[in-house]
Amino acid sequence: MSARSQIGQAVYRNHEVSEVYMQRVEQGVSPVESVFDLDAEDLKTQFVASFLANGRALERDAYRSAFGASIDTDFGALLERLRVGGLVEDDGARIGLTEIGKLVYDRVLLCFYPERVRGWLDNRTASPGTLRRQQLITGH
């Protein structure tokens, strides 16, 4: 019911209330409640997450090929904070999660989200303690 799908550069999310979802399906109406258009920042986040969330190292050359820019240009300061914090390892060619980073991979990936998305998530789901922890991690 709360599924989301991506087609091209848009994400479609179904209605999250089961009664509304079922009513729409039974009436032959789309259960899609919202559509989010992905911008360049979103696509970069997805790219990074597609590697790190799956336990794979991110090749710097693959990022450059996909976006025409160095990952250091886009995320250099963040990568350094995560490296110093012991959450990522970087051999110059590949970036991967450390064993500790793998334990908190969802929080590490959240750091790569665009500011507007983190704000939206904070407003939707965060308790004051959660927001404070995320500010410590991201520096925002």
N, C-alpha and C positions, 0 to 999 in steps of 0.2 A: 504494500500500500504506500509506504513512504519512499518508494523507489525514486531514483533520479537517473536520468540518461543524458548522454551527451551526443549531440549530432552537430558535426562541424565545430563551430566556436560558440555554441549555445548549450546550456544545461537546462533540462526540463525536470521539474520536481512535481510529483503528485501531491494532492491534498493530503494533509496529515491527520485529518479527522475521519475515522473509519466510516461513520454514517454518511458523510458527504461523499467520500470516495465511492462507497457502494452505490449510493443513489445515482451518481454520475455514470458509473459503469452500467447499471441496470437500465438507464435511460439512453444508453448508447452515446453519451457525451464524454468527451475527454476528461479524465481525472486530473489532468495537469493543472496545477494551481499557479505556478510561477515559472518564468523563463528568465534565465540569467545569461546575458551575453558576456563572453569571456574576452578580456582585453589582453594585451601583450604581457602584462604582469601576471595575470592569471595563468596564461599558458606556460610561462617560465616556472611558476610554482608547481603546476601539474607535471612538468618535465622533471624537475628535481624530485618531487614526491614519487614519480613512477620508478625511480631508481632506489632512493633511500628507504622508502616505505616497504619495499620488497626485499630489503637486505642486500641490494646490489650497490656496488660503487659507481659513482657518476664519473664518467670520463670527461675531462675538460674539453677535449677535442669534439666530443659529441655535442656538448652544450654550444660551443662556438659554431659548429655546423648548423645547428638548429636555429640559432638566434643571431648569428653574425656578430656576436660580442663575447667577450670573455666573461666567465662566471664571476671573476674577481671584480670586473667593472660593475656588475649588477648586485653582487652579494659579498664583496670582499670583506667589509667590516664585520658583517654577521658571521661569515666563515671563520674569521680570526677569533671572535668571541667564543664561538662554539669549539674551536680547536683548543684554545686556552682553557676552556671549561672541561675539556676531556670528553666531549661528546662526538666530535668528528676527528678523523685522521686524514691527512692530506699528504700524499707523496709527490705532489707537483703535477702528476698526470691524472690522478684519480682521487676522488673524495668519497669517503665512506663513513658510516657510523662506527664508533667504537663499541665495545661490549656494553659499556654504560649507556651510550647513546641509543643502542638498540632497545634498552629497557624503557626509555622515555621517547621513543621515536616520534610519537604523535606530538609531543611538546616541541621537539626539535623541528619538525616539519611546520608547525604553526608559526615558527619564527620566519619562515620564508613567505608566508602569506602577505599580500599587500595590506598596507595599513587600514584601508577602508574595510577589508574583509575581517581583519582582526577586531576592528571596532564593532562591526555588525555582530560578530560572534560574541564578543564581550557583552554587548547590550542584550543579546538573546539568552545567553546561558550562564554567564559568569556570576559567581558569588563574589563578594569583596575580597576574600582570600585568594580566589583563583585569579582575579584580575591583578592583584599585587604580585603574585608569583610570575605571571606572564610578563609583567613590566620588568621584573628583575632579569628574566631570561632574554628578552628582546632589547632591553635598554630603552623602551618607549613607555 
